[in-house]
Each structure stands twice: as C-alpha cells, then as structure tokens.
C-alpha cells in the first residue's frame, strides 16, 4: 500500500485529508495546530519531517510561499524525511518563480515535485469536487492521481515545467474575483430596484450570466452569511501573486487591480477573515446602503 502524508489542515486541507482517509488510504498528517487532526482518523506526526519519513507521497496545502518553504525545507521539513523516488504534491497557491526554485531543490534530492493548486472552495474540498491544475512531471502526477481523485473531480496536467500549475491558478483567480465583482454589482442593482433577490438569482444563474461564484456565493450574500469558503486575506495573497506575475510580463489587469483595492478597504476595517464574497461590502461603502439580509 502506498503511504500518504498530508501537511496543512486548514480551510482546504482538512477536507482533502478527510477524503483521503475516507477512501481507505493510510495517511499521516501534520498541522501547526494539532487539534485540527482530532476525529480525522489519520496518524498524527510530530513534525513535517516525520510525515516525509512515513509517506511515499506527501501532499502539502498551506497558506503562502514562506509556509511551503518552512514545512518542506525548514529544519524539521518534510524533505529531510523523504527518500529518492518519493513525490511531493504542493496544493498551496504560491509564487510560480519560487515553485521552480523549490522543485529544483527537491529534484537534487531525488524527490519529484508536482505543483498542483486547487480551486473549488472549502465546499469542494469537503465534497471531493475540487479542480486541480497540475504542473511538473506527468509521471509523478499519474502516480499521485489515483489518490487525488479522492478529493478532486477535475485533475488537468497543464505543463511539464514546475510553476505552470501556479500560473494557471493565477488565471483561475482572475476569473474568480472578477466573477465575484460582477455578482456583487448585479445583486446590488437588483436590491436597489427592490427585486426579490432569491428569485432574481434563480432567473439568471442558469443562463449566460451564470457562474460558480454567483451560484455558490450569491445565496450567502443574500443571507449576509460571510463565513469563508475562501477568506479575503487569502484572496489578497493570491491577487498579489497574480499582479506580480502580470507586472513581470507586462500584462494589464485593471479589473484585478480594482478588486485588490476594494478588498484592501475591507481589510483595513478588520474584515480579512470573512469570505471573499464580502466584496459586496466595499460597494455598500460607496452607497452608504445595506445590501440584502
């Protein structure tokens, strides 16, 4: 039996790890807050290094580039327990440039690196319906794919070069935030017109105006339920990566820059832990009105 490791039991990682356990796989996990592993049914490691020692394939899902560097290459990082031929699958959303560097370091030690950021929110992680955009060795991906299918409905190999998965995730995040802005503006318009918001949503989501953000975050916006499927703080981290990459390539992203500033206005109000659909609150600030609810 292939032994699996999972590092990072946050908003996304816990659901993903739970699906691996539920599929009958042997999983060793580590998280900074060990309490998050309670009730998971996995073996709890004392360090990322121990996860690397106990697993043939290590999955990582943490917040940012420095976090990946620490849990993989830090003093007690997973790489120090891994052996030649093992695979590390990074589901975090981090810098494409850093990904290429980290993958090169891992390759020097005989460990294959697959950068495989995910999309689908905490709901997708729990339901096993995530979309994975994977870069790196196709052979390594195919070895990991049967296990990833426990939490992903779509797994697409987007390129042989490490970092290509992260670039596709940048594309994904452009679409996510601009669809969220569109949903926010549209429902604000409906609210201003005195329309029944639930009926309006039902009328438009099945046509050309439909989107995942509208169907999944629209109902939360209407109910003023700001629980995060993906938080504003994490969304901003991703948008910084997007804007940095666009700047390096000279690609104009005026819409993303606008959304970044709108989210920043919410962060200054202490709302960074709310769901990214709380973007509508930035529009409320412009009108001095309260949406929905």
C-alpha positions, 0 to 999 in steps of 0.5 A: 500500500502506498503511504500518504502524508498530508501537511496543512489542515486548514480551510482546504486541507482538512477536507482533502485529508478527510477524503483521503482517509475516507477512501481507505488510504493510510495517511499521516498528517501534520498541522501547526495546530494539532487539534485540527487532526482530532476525529480525522482518523489519520496518524498524527506526526510530530513534525513535517519531517516525520510525515516525509519519513512515513509517506511515499507521497506527501501532499502539502496545502498551506497558506503562502510561499514562506509556509511551503518553504518552512514545512518542506525545507525548514529544519524539521521539513518534510524533505529531510524525511523523504527518500529518492523516488518519493513525490511531493504534491504542493496544493498551496497557491504560491509564487510560480518563480519560487515553485521552480526554485523549490522543485529544483531543490527537491529534484537534487534530492531525488524527490519529484515535485508536482505543483498542483493548486486547487480551486473549488472552495472549502465546499469542494474540498469537503465534497471531493469536487475540487479542480486541480491544475497540475504542473511538473512531471506527468509521471509523478502526477499519474502516480499521485492521481489515483489518490487525488481523485479522492478529493478532486473531480477535475485533475488537468496536467497543464505543463511539464515545467514546475510553476505552470500549475501556479500560473494557471491558478493565477488565471483561475483567480482572475476569473474568480474575483472578477466573477465575484465583482460582477455578482456583487454589482448585479445583486446590488442593482437588483436590491436597489430596484427592490427585486426579490433577490432569491428569485432574481438569482434563480432567473439568471444563474442558469443562463449566460450570466451564470457562474460558480461564484454567483451560484455558490456565493450569491445565496450567502450574500443574500443571507449576509452569511460571510463565513469563508469558503475562501477568506479575503486575506487569502484572496489578497495573497493570491491577487498579489501573486497574480499582479506580480506575475502580470507586472513581470510580463507586462500584462494589464489587469485593471479589473484585478487591480480594482478588486485588490483595492476594494478588498484592501478597504475591507481589510483595513476595517478588520474584515480579512477573515470573512469570505471573499464574497464580502466584496459586496461590502466595499460597494455598500461603502460607496452607497452608504446602503445595506445590501440584502439580509 
